[in-house]
Amino acid sequence: MGSISANFAGWRWKERENTVETLYRRHINPYWLDTLEELSLPSTHVRGDGLYLYDESGEAWLDLVAGYGAVSLGHHPPEITRRVAEAIMAGGAPGTYPWGANLPSAELAHRLVAKSPLPEDARAVFACGGAESVETAMKLAMAHTGRTRFLSFRDGFHGLTLEAMALNGNAVWRRALPDMRNANTCVDMRDVDAWTRHLREADHAGVVIELVQGIGGGAVWGAETLATLVECCRETGTLVIVDEVQTGLGRTGRYFASEKFPVGLAPDIIVLAKGLTAGILPLSVALCRAEIHHSLFGAPGCARIHGSTYAGYGAGIVAGMAVLDFLESHEIPAVVARTSAHVRGRLEGLRAEHRSVASIEGEGLLITVTFSDDCPDLSGFCLDQCIANRVLVNLSAHRPNTIKLTPPLTIGTQELDDVVDLFDAALQAYAE
C-alpha cells in the first residue's frame, strides 16, 4: 500500500478515496463512518471556504455547525490564515518556551483581560483546548480554596477529559465507562433552592457554569438568578467559574457572555477556547483574578507547577491576536447582535405558526430550536431535510429533540432566512 500524503491545499481525494477510507476505518473510528453513512452524509469534506464546506464531488454544504462554534469567522478566513502563515514562515519567536518567559502571550492576555469583566490585573493561563482549560480552572480553584468539590448544572457540558467530564450534567458521556466515583454536585440550574442549599451545606471549591448551555439545549441564565448565585458563592467562599468555551468572543453579541454579570459581581475565573483562534489552531485560556493565580503559582518552587508543552505556543498566539483584530475592525459583536435579532424574529414567527415548535432559546448566534414532546422524531426529520438540501446543523446531545445552530459569526441574514424557510417547509411536510 502506497504512502499517504495530505496536501490540504489540494488533496487528491478522488484518487485516494478508497485507500484513505480503508485506513480511517482500520486505524481511527469505523463506527463514525457507519454513522455518517446512516445519515447520508459524505464521509468527509475536502475543502472549506467561508460559510461552506465542499465534498469530493464539489458540492457546497452550508455549515451551521462550524466546528461546534470554533470556526467563528468562517473556514480559512484570509485575514487570520495569512498572518499565521507569515509568522510561521518568518521564524523568529520560538514555538514553545520550556525555558524563558513566553512574552508574546502577554499582549494577547492583556487584550483579553481588558475586554473581560475581570479586574485589570487579572492573569492568564494558556492551554490547547477547552477541557484542558476547564481543568486548569478547577486546579486554580482548589489551590485557592483548599477544597476539592465542585457544583455544576444539569445538562451542562464542560469537556471530555476525566475531571471535566465529571462536571457534565448528563450521563450520556459516561455510558461506555464503569461507574465513576464523583464527589461533585450536579443540580438543575432553575432550582434555586437546591443549589443554594448544596452550596451552604457543603464546601465547594467552585461553581462551574455556562451562561448559555451550548449542548444542553440553549438554556440561558437570567441576570437576577445569576446575582443570587454569585452572592451565595461569596457567602460560602466558593469561586465562580464561567465556561465560555462556546460563548466567548462574539458568539452572544458581546465579547464575553460574562458581561451580563451584575455590576460588582464579576466571576472569578473565565475559560475561553473555540473562537479564540477561529478554529485555525488549538488554543485556550483560563483568565483569573491575580490572587487566585498566586495561590497556585506563587508558593516557593511552584512558578512552573502547572502548564503543558504547547501552552501559549507562538502560532496560536498570533492567531488569537489576529482574531481580536478582526473582531474589532469588523465590529463583529454588534453584527452578531443585529443578525441574531433578525433570525430570532423569523424563528419566533415559525413557532407562532407551528405548534410543533416548543421554544427558541440560546443567545446571539448560539441558537436552539426545540420541538414539542408530542413530536419525538421531528428533530431527526428536520435533520434529514437539512442534509437533503446540503445544510449542516447539529442535534443537542443532551436534548435530542433540539436542533442547534452555531454558524460562523460572519453569516448574513439571507443565508439564515433560507434556513428558516427550509425549516418551515420541513415542518409543513411533517404535519402532512
C-alpha positions in Angstrom: 0.0 0.0 0.0 1.5 3.4 -1.0 2.2 6.2 1.4 -0.5 8.7 2.1 0.2 12.4 1.9 -2.3 15.1 2.8 -1.7 18.3 0.9 -4.7 20.3 2.3 -4.2 23.0 -0.4 -5.4 20.4 -2.9 -5.8 16.9 -1.6 -6.0 14.5 -4.5 -9.0 12.9 -2.7 -10.7 11.1 -5.6 -7.5 9.1 -6.4 -7.1 8.1 -2.8 -10.6 7.8 -1.5 -10.9 4.1 -1.1 -7.4 3.8 0.4 -7.9 6.6 2.9 -11.3 5.5 4.0 -10.0 2.0 4.5 -7.2 3.3 6.6 -9.6 5.5 8.6 -11.9 2.5 9.2 -8.9 0.4 10.3 -7.0 2.9 12.4 -9.3 5.7 13.5 -13.1 5.2 14.0 -15.1 2.7 11.9 -18.2 3.5 14.0 -18.2 7.1 13.0 -18.0 6.2 9.3 -21.0 3.9 9.8 -22.9 6.8 11.5 -22.2 9.2 8.6 -23.4 6.6 6.1 -26.6 6.1 8.0 -27.2 9.9 7.9 -26.5 10.0 4.2 -23.6 12.4 4.9 -20.4 12.4 2.9 -17.5 10.6 4.7 -15.5 13.8 4.5 -15.4 17.3 3.2 -12.3 18.1 1.3 -12.3 21.9 1.3 -13.7 24.7 3.4 -14.2 28.3 2.3 -16.2 30.9 4.2 -19.6 29.6 5.2 -19.3 26.5 3.1 -17.7 23.0 3.1 -17.2 21.1 -0.1 -17.4 17.4 -0.7 -15.4 15.3 -3.1 -18.0 15.9 -5.8 -17.5 19.7 -5.5 -21.0 20.2 -3.9 -21.2 23.1 -1.4 -22.7 22.5 2.1 -23.8 25.5 4.2 -22.1 24.9 7.5 -24.2 25.9 10.5 -22.2 23.7 12.9 -18.9 25.4 12.2 -16.7 23.1 14.3 -19.2 23.4 17.2 -18.7 27.1 17.0 -15.0 27.1 16.8 -14.9 28.2 13.1 -16.3 31.5 14.2 -15.2 33.6 11.3 -15.8 31.0 8.5 -13.5 28.5 7.1 -10.0 29.8 6.4 -10.6 33.5 6.9 -7.7 35.0 4.9 -7.0 37.8 7.4 -6.2 35.1 10.0 -4.6 32.4 8.0 -2.3 34.8 6.2 -0.9 36.2 9.5 -0.4 32.8 10.9 1.4 31.5 7.8 3.6 34.6 7.6 4.6 34.2 11.3 5.5 30.6 10.9 7.5 31.2 7.7 9.3 34.2 9.2 10.6 32.2 12.1 11.7 34.5 14.9 10.0 33.7 18.2 10.2 30.1 19.4 7.2 27.8 19.1 7.4 26.7 22.8 9.0 28.1 25.9 10.4 25.3 28.2 12.9 27.9 29.4 12.4 31.7 29.3 9.2 33.7 29.6 6.6 33.5 26.9 6.5 37.2 26.3 4.4 37.2 23.1 1.5 35.7 25.1 1.4 38.7 27.4 -0.1 41.1 24.8 -2.9 38.6 24.0 -3.6 38.1 27.7 -3.7 41.9 28.2 -6.2 42.4 25.4 -8.4 39.6 26.6 -8.4 40.8 30.2 -9.2 44.4 29.1 -12.4 43.1 27.3 -13.4 40.9 30.2 -15.3 41.8 33.3 -12.3 40.7 35.4 -10.0 43.2 37.2 -7.4 44.8 35.1 -4.6 42.9 36.8 -6.2 39.5 36.1 -3.9 36.8 34.8 -4.0 34.2 32.1 -3.0 30.5 32.0 -2.9 29.3 28.4 -3.5 25.8 27.2 -4.6 24.0 24.0 -8.3 23.0 24.4 -11.5 23.8 26.3 -11.4 20.8 28.6 -7.8 21.4 29.4 -8.6 24.9 30.5 -11.6 23.9 32.4 -9.4 21.5 34.4 -6.9 24.4 34.8 -9.7 26.5 36.3 -10.5 23.6 38.7 -6.9 23.3 39.8 -6.8 27.1 40.4 -10.0 26.9 42.5 -8.7 24.0 44.5 -5.4 25.7 45.3 -7.2 29.0 46.3 -9.9 27.5 48.5 -8.3 24.3 49.8 -11.4 22.4 48.7 -11.9 19.7 46.1 -15.6 19.5 45.4 -17.4 21.4 42.6 -21.0 22.2 41.8 -22.2 22.1 38.2 -25.6 22.1 36.5 -27.8 19.5 34.8 -27.4 19.4 31.0 -24.2 21.4 31.2 -21.1 20.4 29.2 -17.5 21.1 30.1 -15.4 18.7 28.1 -14.5 15.0 27.9 -11.3 14.7 29.8 -12.0 12.8 33.1 -12.2 15.7 35.5 -14.1 18.0 33.1 -16.4 15.1 32.2 -17.2 14.7 35.9 -18.8 18.2 35.7 -21.1 17.3 32.7 -24.7 17.3 33.6 -25.7 14.3 31.5 -24.6 10.7 31.9 -24.5 10.1 28.1 -20.8 10.8 28.1 -20.0 8.1 30.7 -22.2 5.3 29.3 -19.2 3.3 28.0 -17.4 3.6 31.3 -17.7 1.8 34.6 -19.3 3.7 37.5 -17.1 6.6 38.5 -16.7 8.0 41.9 -17.8 11.6 41.7 -17.9 13.8 44.8 -19.2 16.8 42.8 -22.7 18.1 43.0 -25.0 18.5 39.9 -28.3 20.3 40.1 -30.9 21.9 37.9 -30.0 25.5 37.1 -33.6 26.5 37.5 -33.8 25.0 41.0 -32.5 27.9 43.0 -33.4 26.4 46.4 -31.5 23.2 45.6 -28.2 24.8 44.6 -28.3 27.4 47.4 -28.9 24.6 49.9 -26.0 22.5 48.4 -23.6 25.4 48.5 -24.4 26.2 52.1 -24.4 22.6 53.3 -21.1 21.5 51.8 -17.8 23.2 51.0 -17.3 23.6 47.2 -14.1 24.9 45.6 -16.1 26.4 42.7 -19.4 26.5 40.8 -18.9 25.9 37.1 -21.5 27.4 34.8 -22.3 28.1 31.1 -24.2 31.3 30.8 -25.8 29.7 27.7 -25.9 25.9 27.8 -24.3 25.0 24.4 -25.1 21.3 24.3 -27.9 21.4 26.9 -30.5 23.0 24.6 -29.7 26.7 24.9 -30.9 27.5 28.4 -29.8 31.0 29.4 -29.0 32.3 32.9 -31.1 35.4 33.8 -29.4 38.4 35.5 -31.4 38.1 38.7 -30.7 34.4 39.1 -27.1 35.0 38.3 -26.8 37.6 41.0 -28.3 35.2 43.5 -25.8 32.6 42.6 -22.8 34.9 42.9 -24.0 36.3 46.2 -24.4 32.7 47.6 -20.9 31.9 46.3 -19.4 35.0 48.0 -21.2 34.0 51.2 -19.8 30.4 51.2 -16.3 31.2 49.8 -17.0 29.4 46.6 -15.4 30.6 43.3 -17.5 31.3 40.3 -16.0 29.7 37.2 -17.7 30.6 33.8 -17.1 28.2 31.0 -17.2 30.4 27.9 -15.7 27.9 25.5 -18.7 28.1 23.3 -20.0 31.6 24.2 -16.8 33.7 24.2 -15.5 36.3 21.7 -18.6 37.5 20.0 -20.9 34.4 19.9 -23.6 36.0 22.1 -23.3 39.5 20.6 -20.8 40.5 23.3 -17.1 39.8 23.6 -17.9 37.9 26.7 -21.2 36.5 27.8 -19.9 37.2 31.3 -20.5 40.9 30.6 -24.1 40.3 31.7 -23.0 39.7 35.3 -24.4 42.5 37.6 -22.0 45.3 38.4 -19.8 44.3 41.3 -20.5 40.6 40.9 -18.0 39.6 38.3 -16.9 35.9 38.1 -13.6 34.7 39.5 -12.4 32.6 36.5 -13.4 32.6 32.8 -12.4 29.9 30.4 -12.1 30.6 26.6 -11.3 28.3 23.7 -13.0 27.6 20.4 -13.4 31.1 18.9 -10.1 32.2 20.3 -8.3 31.3 17.1 -11.4 30.9 14.9 -10.8 27.2 14.5 -7.4 27.7 12.8 -5.2 26.3 15.6 -5.8 24.9 19.1 -5.6 27.5 21.9 -7.4 28.0 25.1 -7.0 30.1 28.2 -8.2 30.4 31.8 -8.4 34.1 33.0 -8.5 34.6 36.7 -8.1 37.1 39.5 -4.5 37.7 40.4 -4.8 36.3 44.0 -6.3 33.1 42.6 -3.3 32.7 40.3 -1.0 33.4 43.2 -2.5 30.5 45.2 -1.3 28.0 42.6 1.9 29.6 41.2 3.1 31.9 44.0 4.2 29.3 46.6 8.0 28.7 46.8 9.1 26.4 44.0 5.7 26.5 42.2 6.3 29.0 39.4 6.0 26.2 36.9 3.7 23.9 38.9 1.2 23.8 36.0 1.4 24.0 32.3 1.8 21.9 29.1 4.2 21.6 26.2 2.3 23.7 23.8 0.6 26.1 26.2 0.7 29.6 24.6 2.7 28.4 21.6 3.8 31.1 19.1 1.5 30.4 16.2 -1.6 30.1 18.4 -0.9 33.4 20.0 -0.5 35.0 16.5 -3.9 33.5 15.6 -5.5 34.8 18.7 -4.2 38.4 18.1 -5.4 38.3 14.5 -8.9 37.1 15.7 -9.2 40.0 18.1 -8.1 42.5 15.4 -10.8 41.1 13.1 -13.5 41.2 15.7 -12.6 44.8 16.5 -12.2 46.1 12.9 -15.4 44.4 11.7 -17.3 45.2 14.9 -18.4 41.5 15.0 -20.2 41.5 18.4 -22.5 44.3 17.1 -23.0 42.5 13.8 -23.9 39.3 15.7 -26.5 41.2 17.8 -28.2 42.5 14.7 -28.1 39.2 12.8 -29.4 37.4 15.9 -32.3 39.8 16.3 -33.3 39.2 12.7 -33.2 35.4 12.6 -34.8 35.0 16.1 -37.7 37.1 14.9 -38.1 34.8 11.9 -37.9 31.7 14.2 -40.4 33.1 16.7 -42.7 33.6 13.7 -42.2 29.9 12.9 -43.0 29.0 16.5 -46.2 31.0 16.3 -47.3 29.2 13.1 -46.3 25.7 14.1 -47.4 24.2 17.4 -44.7 21.5 17.0 -42.1 24.2 17.8 -41.9 24.4 21.6 -39.2 27.0 22.1 -36.5 29.1 20.6 -33.6 29.5 23.0 -29.9 30.4 23.2 -28.3 33.8 22.8 -26.7 35.6 19.9 -25.7 33.1 17.2 -25.9 30.2 19.5 -29.5 29.3 18.6 -31.6 26.3 19.6 -35.0 25.2 18.2 -36.7 22.7 20.5 -39.7 20.7 19.2 -42.7 19.5 21.2 -42.6 16.3 23.2 -45.6 15.2 21.1 -43.2 15.0 18.1 -40.3 13.0 19.4 -38.9 12.2 15.9 -39.3 15.8 14.5 -35.7 16.9 15.1 -34.5 13.8 13.2 -36.9 14.6 10.3 -35.7 18.2 10.1 -32.1 17.0 10.2 -32.8 14.7 7.3 -34.4 17.5 5.3 -31.4 19.7 6.0 -28.9 17.1 4.8 -31.0 16.5 1.7 -30.5 20.3 1.0 -26.8 20.2 1.9 -27.2 22.2 5.1 -25.3 21.1 8.1 -27.0 21.5 11.5 -26.5 19.8 14.9 -28.7 18.0 17.3 -28.3 18.6 21.0 -26.7 15.7 22.7 -28.5 16.4 26.0 -31.9 17.3 24.5 -32.5 15.0 21.5 -35.5 16.9 20.2 -33.5 20.1 19.8 -31.6 21.4 16.8 -28.7 23.6 17.5 -27.2 26.3 15.2 -23.7 27.7 15.7 -22.9 29.3 12.3 -19.9 31.5 11.6 -20.4 34.9 13.1 -19.9 36.4 9.6 -23.1 34.8 8.2 -25.6 37.0 6.5 -29.4 37.3 7.1 -30.1 35.9 3.6 -28.4 32.5 4.4 -30.3 32.3 7.7 -33.6 33.3 6.0 -33.1 30.4 3.6 -32.6 28.0 6.5 -35.7 29.3 8.3 -37.6 28.7 5.0 -36.2 25.2 4.9 -37.4 24.5 8.5 -40.8 25.9 7.6 -41.1 23.5 4.6 -39.9 20.6 6.7 -42.5 21.3 9.4 -45.3 21.5 6.9 -44.2 18.2 5.3 -44.0 16.6 8.7 -47.5 17.8 9.6 -48.9 16.2 6.4 
